[in-house]
Amino acid sequence: GVVSPSARPSIICAALTQWSSGRTRLALGGYGKSPMLAMDGTEAEGIESAARNAYHEANDEWASAEYRMDVAAVLAKRCMEAI
């Protein structure tokens, strides 16, 4: 089928890596022109807050900032649980 340009999904993606030293890096995508680094620290403390903060102004016609903040936090938590 044909997808119109206005039918853009409000998909959010998260990628997380954690080194044996505890250093943790979280990248989020789905808003803006490219993924963003939401967290790069020496530990994973506050990863959900970092994810929420990264999208605090991510409001557009496809999704509210609140929606993206909530989903980003859930995905960050799931990534941590999967490591």
C-alpha positions in Angstrom: 0.0 0.0 0.0 0.8 3.7 -0.3 1.7 5.6 2.9 1.1 9.3 2.9 3.8 11.6 4.3 1.4 12.7 7.0 1.1 9.0 8.3 4.4 9.2 10.2 4.4 6.9 13.2 5.4 8.2 16.6 7.9 5.4 17.2 10.5 5.7 19.9 13.5 3.5 20.1 16.2 3.1 22.8 19.6 1.6 22.7 21.7 1.0 25.8 25.2 -0.3 26.5 26.9 -0.8 29.8 30.6 -1.6 30.2 31.9 -3.9 32.9 33.1 -0.7 34.8 29.5 0.3 35.1 29.7 3.1 32.5 26.3 3.4 30.9 25.2 5.0 27.6 21.6 5.5 26.5 20.6 6.7 23.1 17.0 7.5 22.1 15.5 7.9 18.6 12.1 8.7 17.2 12.1 12.5 17.4 14.2 14.9 15.5 16.5 14.3 12.6 18.8 11.8 14.4 19.0 9.8 17.6 20.2 11.6 20.7 22.5 10.7 23.6 20.2 10.8 26.6 22.8 9.5 29.2 26.5 8.9 29.3 27.7 8.3 32.8 29.7 6.2 35.2 26.6 4.3 36.4 23.0 3.6 35.5 21.5 5.5 38.4 18.7 7.8 37.1 18.4 6.3 33.6 14.6 6.6 33.6 14.8 10.2 34.6 17.5 10.8 31.9 15.2 9.3 29.3 12.3 11.4 30.4 14.3 14.6 30.4 15.6 13.9 26.9 12.1 14.2 25.5 10.8 17.0 27.7 10.2 19.3 24.7 9.6 16.5 22.1 6.1 17.7 21.1 4.8 17.6 17.6 1.7 16.8 15.6 2.2 13.0 15.9 2.8 12.7 19.7 2.9 14.8 22.8 6.1 15.3 24.8 4.4 13.6 27.8 3.8 10.5 25.7 7.3 10.4 24.5 8.7 11.0 28.0 6.7 8.1 29.4 7.6 5.7 26.6 11.3 6.6 26.7 11.4 5.9 30.4 9.7 2.5 30.0 12.1 1.6 27.2 15.1 2.7 29.2 14.0 0.5 32.1 13.4 -2.5 29.9 16.8 -2.1 28.3 18.4 -2.1 31.8 16.4 -5.2 32.8 17.6 -7.0 29.6 21.3 -6.4 30.3 
